Amino acid sequence: MSNVTCEHKEHWPVLNTVEEMYDSDFLIKCSLFEGGFINFGYWKKKIAQCFISTKDRLESGKNLYRYVLNKISLSKKDCVLEVACGAGAGSQLVLHEFGPKEYHGIDASKSQIARARELNKIEKSKVSFQISSSESLPFLNESFDKIFSIEAAQHFQSLKNFIKEAYRTLKPNGTLAISTFFALSDSASSLATELIPTVRDRVDFLYQISTVHQLLQEAGFQGIVVESIGKNVWHGFDSWIARGEFKNSWDRNWYKGYKQGLFDYFVVLAKK
Ligand SMILES: C[S@@+](CC[C@H](N)C(=O)[O-])C[C@H]1O[C@@H](n2cnc3c(N)ncnc32)[C@H](O)[C@@H]1O
């Protein structure tokens, strides 16, 4: 996993790997991510800075999940895998609002998996959580109707291996959804290193959206649909940051990079 050298990230602790970043309590307790989700959120209404409540923040994390799960038409008949399930807040939403036949969550961080198990401990028979990497999924071929991953692919060392593994473990006609931020051009990643320390330190990889499309095609996926949802993500998240303790931090540069056209937030859908 990539090295994290956080010396200049004034509010970030010094951590050595992506797993350590999520094994520590830092992000899960951080006010940027209040409510158990660690994502930028999908903000439905026009956000005015002074009117964002903690409830709105939590709802934005939930709404990002709802948006993606509705896109894949997750139903009660489905066996579903979430890759990088985090602390299990999304798993809880999946189980309570969509009630799939089976839900399996994997995450590279042992603490995230422990948190997810604790949060979802009443749900037993049709639920599993495993510590595992996106690049080697611990499941048989053709296990799932649906696979999805939310705000995690930017950490994957090999997006190609993840996509190949998703293809292998999906049933024929199964659907994959990947939602996170991707670069809009060749030069965007190097320009973003000036703005975003986690990109500079290779904790976040800014894969190009055209590369994602190409990797999906090469793996055999069809019916690939790329949708930008940035207008519902970046402004809302920035407004949330602006109201709190991180209002003067580099985290505000996410919005700047989006406005400069370096990257955007996407939902990418593909069929096996
Ligand atoms: C930004 S959090 C998102 C968590 C969750 N999806 C959510 O929206 O709340 C990213 C998650 O990806 C996990 N992760 C990072 N690299 C991974 C990999 N290669 N394989 C599996 N999980 C990974 C981290 O441990 C972390 O829990």
The ligand as an SDF file (V2000), in Angstrom:
LIG
                    3D

 27 29  0  0  0  0  0  0  0  0999 V2000
  -13.2980    6.6770    1.8860 C   0  0  0  0  0  0  0  0  0  0  0  0
  -13.5860    5.1300    2.6790 S   0  0  0  0  0  0  0  0  0  0  0  0
  -15.2080    4.7070    2.0510 C   0  0  0  0  0  0  0  0  0  0  0  0
  -15.9310    3.7280    2.9350 C   0  0  0  0  0  0  0  0  0  0  0  0
  -17.4130    3.5240    2.5690 C   0  0  0  0  0  0  0  0  0  0  0  0
  -17.5630    3.0240    1.2340 N   0  0  0  0  0  0  0  0  0  0  0  0
  -18.1970    4.7970    2.7760 C   0  0  0  0  0  0  0  0  0  0  0  0
  -18.6010    5.4270    1.7780 O   0  0  0  0  0  0  0  0  0  0  0  0
  -18.3990    5.1770    3.9450 O   0  0  0  0  0  0  0  0  0  0  0  0
  -12.5100    4.0560    1.7660 C   0  0  0  0  0  0  0  0  0  0  0  0
  -12.4550    2.6320    2.2780 C   0  0  0  0  0  0  0  0  0  0  0  0
  -11.7100    1.8550    1.3310 O   0  0  0  0  0  0  0  0  0  0  0  0
  -10.9510    0.8850    2.0290 C   0  0  0  0  0  0  0  0  0  0  0  0
   -9.8850    0.4450    1.1260 N   0  0  0  0  0  0  0  0  0  0  0  0
   -8.8350    1.1550    0.6740 C   0  0  0  0  0  0  0  0  0  0  0  0
   -8.1070    0.4390   -0.1880 N   0  0  0  0  0  0  0  0  0  0  0  0
   -8.7090   -0.7700   -0.2990 C   0  0  0  0  0  0  0  0  0  0  0  0
   -8.4570   -1.9340   -1.0630 C   0  0  0  0  0  0  0  0  0  0  0  0
   -7.4360   -2.0080   -1.9220 N   0  0  0  0  0  0  0  0  0  0  0  0
   -9.2820   -2.9930   -0.9170 N   0  0  0  0  0  0  0  0  0  0  0  0
  -10.3430   -2.9430   -0.0700 C   0  0  0  0  0  0  0  0  0  0  0  0
  -10.6290   -1.8440    0.6750 N   0  0  0  0  0  0  0  0  0  0  0  0
   -9.8470   -0.7770    0.5500 C   0  0  0  0  0  0  0  0  0  0  0  0
  -10.4900    1.6330    3.2670 C   0  0  0  0  0  0  0  0  0  0  0  0
  -10.0550    0.7710    4.2900 O   0  0  0  0  0  0  0  0  0  0  0  0
  -11.7510    2.4290    3.6150 C   0  0  0  0  0  0  0  0  0  0  0  0
  -12.5800    1.7230    4.4970 O   0  0  0  0  0  0  0  0  0  0  0  0
  1  2  1  0
  2  3  1  0
  2 10  1  0
  3  4  1  0
  4  5  1  0
  5  6  1  0
  5  7  1  0
  7  8  2  0
  7  9  1  0
 10 11  1  0
 11 12  1  0
 11 26  1  0
 12 13  1  0
 13 14  1  0
 13 24  1  0
 14 15  1  0
 14 23  1  0
 15 16  2  0
 16 17  1  0
 17 18  1  0
 17 23  2  0
 18 19  1  0
 18 20  2  0
 20 21  1  0
 21 22  2  0
 22 23  1  0
 24 25  1  0
 24 26  1  0
 26 27  1  0
M  CHG  2   2   1   9  -1
M  END
$$$$
